[in-house]
Structure formats: structure tokens, C-alpha cells
């Protein structure tokens, strides 16, 4: 669990120490916990003073976190925006206060790119494309139609919007593939199970599930089993993240493909913060390092996966 040390007593900055305010999405997922731990560990190692706020899934709370960081005159603000839109006003206030902003994990939609200095995170579109390319290859011999259901993430979030866009781009107009239903399951395992059970009751011809993260895919595995079908065989499943439980399901053949979405951005974030603080030019966009997993290559990674 991540501590919300913006409430705890923050030690005053030591001479020359950088202070960063970070507003985190307060999900209870293993992915998010690993993301938080990576940032906190990297700050400690780099001697960066971290004021860390956990905002629940509330954009309003994140906006008030950022306003609080401005009042505290932190050196740099970073946050993982829970949705893409609606940040211009608070980021204009940060700009007026001459506090650089780094977007972490997720990204925002804005007409004014000067409102943030750099954006560090995964390329959600390429994750979606990878899932689609795998799906097309998996069903290359099927005459069609190949019926796809999509379990999408929290509405309005960059990963939910961009993973879908990537999946459609990867399908590339191949009319054999029909997305017969797209439902949000909020990136959660419980919602993934509930929504997949509903989909199984209304469709008896689902060939593949595109789940926008492992947690929803793992929920779908349970629902498919409870419906008396074999996940990974009767209904194929492609997901994104590559958390430990997802890799285990991949190894057991219950999930068929996983595109990695790497939460461990702490070291790259601290490097960006130090460069920004020193006035060293930084790239507008930094993609995190990630790969893809199949049943054939997954076993070597499972034991080292700490989240
Ligand atoms: C993606 C991240 C997403 C994960 C989900 O970078 O924002 O949020 O893919 C998590 O597991 O909910």
C-alpha cells in the first residue's frame, strides 16, 4: 500500500535537495502498487524529497493535490492523470508559478503542450496494436467472422482510449474481425468477471477477448470457467500489463498473449526531475521500456515478477 505522506509530517528540505509533489491514481491494483513503490524507492535512492498524494479515482482530488503542491512551492510536479481531459486550468497555474510538470504513466489531451515539460509512460497505442496483431495471426486460418469482445479500462483514461485506438489500427480494417461488444470493466478483476459473465449470457459465439489489462482478463478467465468453457482454448484472451498473475495464467494457457505495460518508471522519472531541475533540456516524450509475452517465452520471467 502506498503511504499518503502529504498528510504525514514532511521533513523540511535539506540544502540543495529537490522537492517533488506527486499525485497518484489511487487504484488498489498490483500494477498501481508497483508503480507507487518504484517512484518512492527511486526518490529515496536519489535523495529527492517526495510529497506523495493518493487521489482515488478522482480528477478533482488530483487537481487539488496539484494546487497544494503549487502553494508548497515544490520544485517539480508530477502526476498520473486519471483521465485525458480537463487539466489546462491547473497546469496554467503551475506554469504561472514557474513549476515544471512531468506527466507520468498516463498522458493528457491539451491544445497547449507548453503546459507540461515531459511525458513519461507507456505507448498505449502500440500495446493495442500488439494485441491486434497477435489476434490476426492467431486467427489467420479462420474463415471468419471472428467475434471479439473488448473489456476496456476506466472511461476517459488515456490507456482506455489509446489501447482501443491501437487495437482498431492493428485490425487494420480486416472485416473478418467483428468487435461484437465493447464494455468498460474499469481495469478491475471483479468488474472483468461480472461484465464477461454478462457477455457470455448474451453471446454464445465469442472467439476472443481483448482485455485492456490483465486484471480484467483474469476476471474474464473466471467467468469463462464458470460458464463451463475453457479460457485460452474455447475463447482466446489477449491482455496488457504482464503482472505476475497474468504471466501465470499465460503459462497455464488460460490467457494467450500479454503486451507488457511497465509500471517501474521511478528511476526514469527521477532522472527527468533532476535534469529539469538543473535546466538540462529533456525530451517531450519518454517511452517506458516494455515487451510482449507468449506461452513459449513467459516461464523465464515469472519468478522475477514482483507485482
Ligand atoms: C497504464 C496504467 C493502467 C494499467 C492498468 O499505464 O495507467 O492503469 O494498464 C492500471 O492496470 O489500472
Boltz pocket constraint, residues with backbone or C-beta under 6 A from the ligand:
constraints:
  - pocket:
      binder: B
      contacts: [[A, 27], [A, 29], [A, 31], [A, 32], [A, 105], [A, 106], [A, 121], [A, 122], [A, 159], [A, 186], [A, 187], [A, 212], [A, 213], [A, 214], [A, 240], [A, 241], [A, 261]]
      max_distance: 6.0
